[in-house]
Amino acid sequence: MVRYTFTLLVILSCVLLAQVNDTPEITVDELKGHIGYLASDELEGRKPGTPGIEKAAVYIVEQLEAIDAQKVDGSYFQTLEIVTDLKAGDNNKLVFGDVAGKVNEDFVPLNISENVEVEADIVFVGYGFQFDEDTLKWNDYADVNAEGKWVLILRGSPSGGGHGPDPYANYASLRKKILTARDNKAAGVLFVSGKQFDEADELIELSFSRRETSAGLPAIQIKRSLADKIVTTGNKTIDTLEAELNESKSPVSFTINAKLNAQTDLVKTTAETKNVVAILEGNDPMLKNEYVILGAHYDHLGYGGVGSGSRSPDEHAIHNGADDNASGTSAIIEVFEKFAGNKDKLKRSILFLAFTAEEMGLIGSKYFVDNPFIDLENLHFMFNLDMVGRLNDSTKNLTIGGTGTAVGLEAILQKHVDESGLNVKFNSEGYGPSDHASFYAKDVPVAFFFTGVHEDYHKPSDDAHLINYEGEKIVADLVYDIAFDLANMSDALVYQEAGPKEPKNTYRRFKVTLGIMPDVASSDTEGLRADAIIEGRPAHNAGMKKGDIIIAMEGKSVNDIYDYMNRLADFKPGQRISVDVMRGSEKVILIVDL
């Protein structure tokens, strides 16, 4: 009770602080008030589809109402529907002969499965491989007809989970095996873990991932005990088949003269969530129809967990997201409020956009650009503030991305940067791992403000008391000055392309790469040293430097080249990951867009 009372008092004091000190000027006290509430435990991590993010949306609207900001079509909300969870429905079943499997005990549908019922014969196709490389060939489908049948496939590869790089890694993912089965016109896929792959024979936990979509076939994992009953012909077991395949490194496939009936039933949980929007109308008769956007996402990871993006996925705890991104949301509230106090000086209109579901894949900003309530041709510029609360007092480092997306933009920015006292690094490319990417993809000039990743990124420890409020005020003041300049310039900015409009390796089908030359000879280094960084590749774009020692990827340790290769095999093209490196005696966390 004492802790609850204390927490309530802190929240109330933060709200009162933001309201009592209400002024058009950007102040440290108001930033403290906004972040103190948005990053409080009461909001439970602001996960889309939860009461916590609804409270955050209401709070943001209260700030907009206080300055009489104009609604859009009678509302401060742009509502959209998202998928928030995935669960096994009531209609999952698996029947083989007189055996009726129990879901979550004997089998489980995979989260990339189609919902469908199939009764068909079964074919065992080893590891489910079909490829022909110069030095590596394998075809599990050569001597069997999989069309219209269930295919039973071993998880993993013939490398048996041993040390060292896996030559079959490009073909070992569940999705790749399903796609190969689909190419061979199979009706469905049954996966089973051999003893060498997983002695415990654990079922894959069914969880929702924003990056996973249906692979186009019903896909089920079954326990070895059930699979052994299926392959009894010829006195075979899954363990003997796995051992044979791993030893011979050649296909062992055969048809099973028995039918299996199974139905997959995955139920998606959906919820409404909201972008928060408002307008301050400009005064120029012509230019007021053009808009400068102040944008930031206000959602975060809730309680974390598997598939949430948390860097502590095994810890069920509130992820308050003070820097990510209560800091950016609070900054645009303050900048917008200052514009409201000076709106008689505005030529162009200012559009306030607090995005939802950024952490789920830029969903809120993508929804806006696909369903705009203004003509995108009239978007003059987009500011995106994401993680601007951890300015280092000694280095004063700030990154501004997108500086090449308009002709002459860097010169405009430089003028204000020179007066700010900040050490600003320009990144010309318009694409990046935040909401500005949605606008750059639509030919809108953008600027992405970011004070850097830190140890608390995507962890429960990203709390309000760690914010550098004085530093955030400096960043917010800089944004206001630049935005005021752009809102009042006579000529329109001329958009120009600056780099790709999607992750660079979108078309890389089988593997991802950081774009480094690893030190494979060193045996006395804990981690993997980058001997060279290839320009324009993911590591270079993320700021990795020659000599950096990779010690973790997505929070999982990297001790040597073999760990590195195995960690890399877990990632997909287009995925955003964290990479921990030692740079001398300093630990640095980089965000890498693969």
N, C-alpha and C positions, 0 to 999 in steps of 0.2 A: 504493500500500500504506500509506503514511504517513497519507493522508487517511482511508482505511478504518479504520485502527487508532484514529485519533483519534475518529472518529465512533462506533465501538464503545465506546470508553471513556466518551464523553459519555452514551450510552444507558444503559450499566451504572450510571454514577454517578447518573443520574436515577431509575432503578428502585430502587437501594439507598437513595437519599435518601428516596423515598416509603415504603420499608419500615422503615428504621432509625428514622426519626422518627415511626413510627406512633403516633398518639395520638387519642383521641376528639375533641380540639379541632381546629378548622380552622386549619391553619398555612400560612404562605407556603412553607416548605420542601416540604411534601407537595404543594401545588398545583404547584410547580416540577417535582417528580418525576413527577406524573401527566402534565402537559402536555408535559414534556420527552420522555417516551416516546411518547405518543399523536401528537405532532406531529413525530416523528423521521422521517428518510428511510427507515428500516427499514420503516415501515408504508405507504410509497408512496402517501400521500394518502387512505388508508382508503376507497377506492371500493368500493361494494357488489359482491359477487361475486368479490373478489380476495383473495389471501392476506393482504394488509395489513390489511383490515378484520377478518379472522378473528383475526389476532394482537391487534388492539385489543379484540375481544370477549373473548378469553381473558384479557387483562390486566384488564379490568373485572371479570370473574368472580373472578379472584384476590383482588381487593379486597373483593368481597362475601363470599367464603369466609373471609377473615381476620377478619370480624366475625360469622361464623356467621349470616348472613342466611338467611332461610327461602327454599327453592326453591318454584317453582310447578309443581305436578304432577310433582315429581321432577326439575325442570330449571331452570337459570337462563336458558334460551333459549326464545324463541317464534320458530319458524322459518317463513319465508315464501319464495315464489319470485318472482323479478323478471326482467324482460327487460333485458339489459345491452348488447346489440348487435344490429345488423341488417345482413345481408350478402346479396349476390346469390347465389342458389343455382345448381345445375348445370343447371336446366331452363329457364332463360331463352332465348327464341329469338324471332327476327323474320324472316319470309320474305315477300318481295314479288316476284312473278314469278320470275326466275332469280337474284335477289339474296338472299343469306342474310347478315343483319347479324351483327356480332360484339358481344357485350355488353361494355360499357365502352369500346368503340371507335366503334361506329356507333350504339349506343343504350344506354340505361340505364333500368331500372325506377325509378320514384320511390318514396320511402319512405312515401308515403300510398296506394300502389297496393294493390288486391286481388290475390291470387294466383289467376289463372284463365287459361285458354287460349281465345282467340277467333279465329275465321276469319270475316271479314265484308268487305263493301264499305266504301269510304272516302268520306267527305264532308269537303270543306274548308269550315270555318266561321269563317274570319278570326280575330278575337281571341276568339271564343267568348262574345260578350256577348249578354245578353238582359235589358234593363231599360227602364223607362219612367218617367222623372222629369219634373218640371214643365219643366225647362229642358234636359234631356238624355235622348235616346232612342236606342236601338240594339237591333237584333234580327238576329243572324247566322243564326238558325234559321228565319226567316220563309219563305224560298223553297226550303228543302230539307227532306227527310225524313231525320232522323238516327236513327230508330228501328232498333235492331239493327245499327248500323253503327259503324265506327271514325270518330271525328271528329278531323280534323287541325287544330290550333289554334296560332296564333302566341303566343309568350310576350310579356308586357308589354302595352302599350296604344298607341293611335294617337298619343300624345304623343311617342313615339319617344325617350324617355329625356332629353328636353330639360329646361332649367331651369324652375323655377316649379312650383307645385302642379299635380298631375295630376288633372283632373276625373274620370278613369276609375279612380282608385286603388281605390275600393271594389269594383271588379269585376275587377281585374287579377291577383289572386292565383291561384296554381295550384289551390288547393282550391276557390275560388269558381267557377272555370271548369269544374272537374270536376263540381261540384254542379249547375251549369247544364246540362251535358251529360247528367247523370243525369236531371234533370227532363225532358229531351227524349228519354229512353229510349235513349240511345246505349249501345253495347255496350262501348266503350272509348275512351280518349283518347290521342292522339299529340301531344306538344308539340314545337315547333321554334322555334329562335331566329332571327329575321331579322337581317340585317346591322346595321341601326340599333340593334337591341336589344343584340346581342353580336357584334361583328365577329369575335372569336376563335372563336365557336361552341363554347364549352366545355360539356361535359356536367356536369350537376349531380352533385356528389359524394354518393354514397349514404351516409347516416349516420343513426344512431339518434337520435331526439329523443323525450324522454318526453312532449312536448306534441303530437306528431303521431300521429294514428290513421288508419286506412284511410278514404279518401273514398268508398269503395263501388264503384269501377270499376277495371279495370286501367288504369294510367296510365304512359306511357312517354315519355321524351324521346328524339328522334332527331336525328341530325346533318343539316345543311342539304343535304349532298350526297345523302343518302338521300331526304330529302323532295323534292328537285328531281326525282328519278326518278318520284316518285309523282304530282306535279302537272304532268307534261310535256304533258298535253292543252292545246291552245291556245297552245303555246310559252310557258307561264308558268314562272316560277321563284319560289322563296320571297322572294327579294329584290325582284322586280318586284311581287309581291302585297303585300308589306309597304309598299313605296313608294306603291302605289295606295291602300291603306287609310289610310295616314298622311296622304296629301294630300287625299283625298276626305272622310275622316271619315264614311264610310258603308259598309254591309256589302258584301262581295264573297264570295259563297258559291256552291259548285257541287259536284255529285256527280262522283266519279271512278269510271269503270266498270272497276274492277279490285279484286281481293280481296287482303287482307293477313292473314296468319296470324301471330299472336304469342302468346307465353306469358310471363307474369310469375311469377317465383319468388323471393320474399323469405324468407330464413331468419332466424328470431329465435334469438338465443343467450340462454338462460336460466341462472340460477344461484340457489342458495339463499343467503339472508342471514338475519340474526337480530336481533330485538329482545332486549336483555338485561334480565331482570326479576328482582326479589327483593322480599321482604316482611319488614317488622318488625312483628310483631303487637302491637296495643295491649292494654291491661289491663282496660279497662272491659268488663264482660260483654255489654253491648249495643252500645256505640259501637265496639268493636273490629271490628265487621262493616262499618264505614264506612272509607273510605280517603282519605288525602291523597297525591297523586301528586307525586313529584319527577321531572321529565322533562327530557331534553336529547337531541339527536341526536348520534351519534358518528361518522357517515359524513362524507366530503368528496368532492372531485372527482378523486381519483387523479392522473393526469398531465395533466388538462385536455383541451383539444382542442375541435373543433367540436361543438356540441350538448351540451357538458358543463356549461355555465353559467359557464365561466371568462371573466373579463374580459380575459384574454390568450389568446384561442382559438388563435392561431397559434404559441403557444409550448408545445412538448412538454416539460414539466418537472413535477416533483412539486409538487403543491399541498398543503402540509402542514396547512393549516387549523388553525393554533394557536388563533386566536380563534374561528374558525368550523369546528367547534365543540368543539375539545378543551377550550376554556375552560369551556363549560357542562357538559360531561361530567365534567370534573375537579371542578367546584364541587359537582355533585350527589353525587359519590362522597364528598366531604368532609362535606357536610351529612348524608348518610345515615349515615356513620360516626359523626358526633356524636350522631345520634339513637340509634344502636346503644349508645353509651355511656350514654345516658339513657333507655333503653327502658322501664325500670320506672316512668317518669313519664308515659308515653304512654297516652291514653285510646283514640284512634283508631289504626288501623294506617297505616303508611307504606309506600307502594308505589314501588319504584325502577323507572324505565323509561328505558333508554338506547335511543333509536330508531335504526333503520337507514333508509337511503334517503330521508332528508328532502330532500336536494338533488335527488332525482329526482321530487319532487312529493308530499312528506309521506306516502310510501308506507308506511313503518313504523308511524307513528301511526294512519293510516287503517286499516291491517290490524288493529291492536289494538282500535280501537273497533268494528270490524266482527266481530271474533273475540275478544271479551273472555273472560277466564277468571274474571272476577267480574261481578256484576250492575252495569251502569252506573248503575243507580238508587242504588247504594251509594257512588258516587264523590262525596266531599264537596267536593274541590277539586283543581285541577291547576296545579302550578307548571311553567313552561317557561323554561329558561335557554338562551338562544341568543345567543352573542357577548357575553360579560360580562367580557372580558379587557382591554379598552382604556379603562378609566376615565381620564379626563383629570384630572391632579392639580390643575390650577388651577380648572377649572369644576366638577369632580365631578358631571357630568351623568349621570343614569340615567333611562331610560324604563321605566315599568311599564304595560303594556297590559292590557286586560281588566278595568279597575277598576270598570266598571259592570255586570259580569256577576252580581253578587250584591247583594242589599239590604244596605246598610250596610258594604259591603266597603271603600270608600274611607276611612271613618273608622277601621277597623281598621288599614289600611295606614298611614294618616297618623300614627298614634300611634308606630309603629316608625320611620317615615321621619324624624320629628322628632328622634329620638335617634341617627340614623345619621350625621349630618353631611353627607349627600349632597344634591345639588340634583336632586330627583326630579320628573319630569314625568309626570302621569297621563294615560293615554289610555283612555277608557271602553270603546271598542269591543272586542268579543271576537274578531272575525276579524282575522287578520294572517298574514304570510308565514312562518309557522313552525308547529310541531307542535301548539300549543295550539288552532289553528283546528279540528283534527279533533275535539277534545273540546267546544269551544264549539258545534260543529254538532250535538252530542248533548245539549245543554242542561246541560253541566257548567260551573260557574264556573271561571274561569281567571285566571292572572296571568302575563304575559310580561315577563321581565327582559332588558334590552338596553342595552349601554353605547354603541352607535352604530356606524355604518359608517365606514370609513376607506379610505385609498388602497390598502391591501393586500387589501381585500375581494375574494375569489374570484380572487386572483392567487398565483403561486408564492411571493411575498414575505411571505405571512402566516405568519411563523415565531415560534418560542417565545421568542426573545430580545426580541421587541417587546411581550410581555405585561406589563401592570402588575400584578404579583402581589400587591402590598400592596393595590391597589385592588380586585382580584378577591376578596381575603379579606374586605374590607368588605362587598361585595355578597353573598358567601356567608353571612356572619354575619347580615346583614339577612334573607336568605331563611330561615335557620334560625329566627330569632326569630319571624318571621311564621308560618311553618309550625307551629312549636311552639304558638303561640297558637291557630291554626285547628284543630290536631289535638286540642286539649284544651278547646275551648269547649263549653259544655253544649248549646246549641241548634244545630240544623242550619242551615247557610246556605240562604237562599232564592234560588234562581236567578232572574235576570231577563235578558231579552233586551237586548242593547246593540249595536245596529247589525246589518248584514246577516250572514248565515252563509256567504256566498260572495263572490267578487269582485264589486264593485258593478256592473260592466259586463258581467256574464255574458250578458245578453240584448241587448247591443249587437251587431248582426249584421255591420255593414259596416265599422266603423272604431272606433278607440279615441281617447281624448282625455286629456290631463293635467288639464284643467279650469283653464286659465290664460287670461288675456287678453294675447296677445303684443304687444310693441312692434314694429309693422310699419313704423314711419316711420324709425326710427333706422338710419343707414348707417355710423356711425362706431364701432359696438360690435362687437367680435369675439364672436360668439355671439348668443343670442336673449334679450332681457330680458323678464321677466314683469312686465307693468304691473299686473296684479291676479291674485289667487289666489282661485278660487271655493270657498267653504266646502263641505266635505263631498265634494269631488271628489278624485281620486287625488293630485294635487300637494299639496293642502292636508293630506290625511291623512298624506303622507310628510314633511311639515314644510317644504315650500317656502315662501319668503317673497316678498312684493312687492319687486321690485328685483333679485331673484336673476337671474343671467345664465346660461342653459343653454349649456354648452360641449361637452357630449358626452352621448350616450345609448348605453348598453351598450358603453361604451368607444370609440364611433365619434364623430368630431368633428362638432360643429354650429357652423357659421360664420355662418348667417343664417336667415331665415324659411324659405327654400327647402330648406336642409339639414334643418331641423327637420321640415318637412312630409314630406320623403322618408324620414327616419328613422322618424317616427311610423307611416308606412304599412307598415313592416316588422313591426310588432307586432300581437299578437292580444289580444282580450278575455280577461281572466283571467291574462295573462302578468305576471310580476314582472320589472322591469327596473331597472337602475341609471341614475341621471341625475346627471351632474357639473354643479355650478353654482359660479359665483364669487359669493361674498357679501362685497362689498367686496374686500379683498385676500386673503381666505381661500377656499380651495377646499373645498367640501363635497360629499360623495357621499350622495345620497338613494336609498332603495329605494322604488320606486313600484309599487303594485299596480293594474294597469290595469283 
